[in-house]
Amino acid sequence: MTDPLISPEKLAISLHDVVLLDATYFMPSDPVAARAAYDALRLPGARYFEIDKVADHSSDLPHMMPDAVTFGAAMAALGIDGSKPVVVYDRSVNHFSAPRVWFTLTAYGVPDVRVLDGGLLHWQKLGLPLEEGAPTNTATVPVKDWVLDTRRVLSGTEMAEVVAAGTRPIIDARGAPRFQGTAPEPRAGLTSGHMPGATNVPFDQLTDTTTGQFASVDQLETLFAEKSGTDTVLTCGSGMTAATLTLGLARIGQTGTIYDGSWTQWGRGTLGPIVTGA
């Protein structure tokens, strides 16, 4: 099994042999602030992956998986053709957005994609090199055809079938109050609660609050014990932090499928039941 994480120490000695992607994303969505943060400080040579732009713009749901044409054009512009490993990072305290980019690339078949353990903050703590100012790395590659593994992503209709069947594990990455229905959803018009049969592993439990590093294999096996299994489905608020759980499952040798619309879609109450409680 190949670990989907890479340590800062290992990355530091191979910076020129990888394509670096900065996946900074702020909630609520603020693309201007995210881009400014990237421009101000980043890993040397990093390119900026704009999550809301490399997405399905025909959907009224946020940052849904892009179609093959959109994805292929983005990869060419970012200099990704599969010939070099790709390393993704963000500047959150809890691996908030980098796993979503890792998931998108791996679902489209990009080989050897890793997430930087601890992200930019851990990199900074170790005193490793950083870059400021306008980026200079603008190299592109020819557009390549990438094919989405549709088994990795579920639509709303497919998710409704999964919930009705009750045969696949479903894990929700939102915080416990939102999952239990005791706290309102941040997006207007959504009912609080969760899907019948779902269990809860808040995504921020996968990051050590002291070091900022991702949970160990032993910790992950404990977190997912009796919750994950064959064909586990991951969901969250909008398909973002479900990828953090998917990354955790990958660390323990399991493959996860993301319900892309997540609670932004299911919480509208049109696809299936909504329950509350633990």
C-alpha positions, 0 to 999 in steps of 0.5 A: 500500500502506498501512503497518500501522505508525504512528510515535509522532510521527504518533500523538501529533498524532492521539491524540483521533482514534483508538481506542487499544488496549493489548494487553499480554500476559505469557508465561507467561500472567498476566492479573492482572499484565498488567491491573495494568501497564495500570492503572499506565501506558498511553497517554492514553485507551487501552482494554485488549484482553484477548487471552485473553478475546476468544477461543474459549473452547470450545477447549482451545487458548490464545487462539484466534480468537473467534467473531463474537458474542464479537468483536462484543461486545468491539468494542462494549465497546471503542468500536470501530465502524469510524468511527475508526482503531484503534491497538494497542500493547504494552509488550514489547521485540519487538512480542510481542502487539500484532500479534495484536490487529491481526491479529484486528481486520483478519481481522474486517474492522475498517478502518484498524488500525495497530500503534504502532511500538516500542510503549509503550517507544519512546513513553516514550523520546520523552517523549510523554504517558502516563496513570496510574491507573484508566482513565476512557475507558469509552465504548461503541458499539452492537454491530455484526455483524463477519464473519471472513475465514476465509481468514486462519486455518487449523484443524488439519485444514486445516493438515494438508492444507497440509503434506501438499500441500507447495505453500504456504510455511510460516514458523515464528516460534519461536526456532531451537532450538525450531524445530530440536528442540534445545530443549524446548517450554515447554508440557508434552506437546509434541514439539520440532521443526517441520512438514515444509517449514517455514522459520524466521524468529524473530519477535524478528528483526523488532524492532531491539534498539537502538531497539525499532522494527520492521524496515524494508521493506528488512530485511523483504524480506531476512528473508523472501526465498525464504521467503514467497510466495503464500498464506504460512502463519505458525505459532508456539507458540500463534498469538501471534507468528505475527501479528508475522510476518504484520505484517511481510509486510503491510509488504511488501505480502503477505497471510499466513494464520495456523495458529491452533493452531500448535505447541500443537496440532501438537506433540501429534503427532496431525495430521502429521509432526514433523521436526528440524534446520535 
